[in-house]
Amino acid sequence: MTGLSVNSGGYTVQPQARTQPAGVRTDYRFRIVGADGQPATRFAVVHDKQLHLVVVGRDLSGYQHLHPTMAADGTWTVPLTLARPGGYRIYADFSVTGVDGKTVPLVLGVDHQVPGAHTPAPLPPAAQQSTAGPFTVTMTGTPTVGVTVPLSFRPDGVEPSRLERYLGAYGHLVVVREGDLGYVHVHPEPELVDGTVRFWLTAPSTGRYRAFFDFQVDGQVHTAQYTLDLG
């Protein structure tokens, strides 16, 4: 699992603020600072973006997948609206080029607060189907602790030809663990497999997880959400 720390691989995420009011659109700003104390400004492009910002509530609700823009001084900015009070985890998911020329993927996580009375949303029970906009999306496969297994997703009633590439792939899968909010971002196979979007997932431990599957149809991005209960 990644995203458990504000620093990794010699890089640290430094947000300008760690709180904002509920329901107010706010510019969230941060920098990625290297071991030399200077803001990093050179990032590898992965799935069409230099950095992906993922936001999840501590109760695993409120998922957002955002794409900030970076200024010349290394400050990233993205509009962020958080509807409900409570705690959130914000993940900066990016890749840098190491001294050996290889791309090094990193995920840095930082806590964020929305003041106010908070009632945690109960985690829905595990199910193979999820509603995302007008679509019912079926997940096929059985996540297994310590074993890499295929998970396939198919929007029911949607011809495969209508599935469009979103950020260079037919889908994106983010999995977050209940409790410590450990994070996994899984990329799919490059092409559809029997009309489905297929990922290979290795669950690191027992526990409950929330899986978020992003996909695009007719120019619109939808997110199907699933609870994974690994006893």
Summary of the structure (lengths in Angstrom):
residues: 231
radius of gyration: 17.6
end to end distance: 17.6
largest distance: 52.7
contacts: 717
relative contact order: 0.18
helix: 1%
strand: 55%
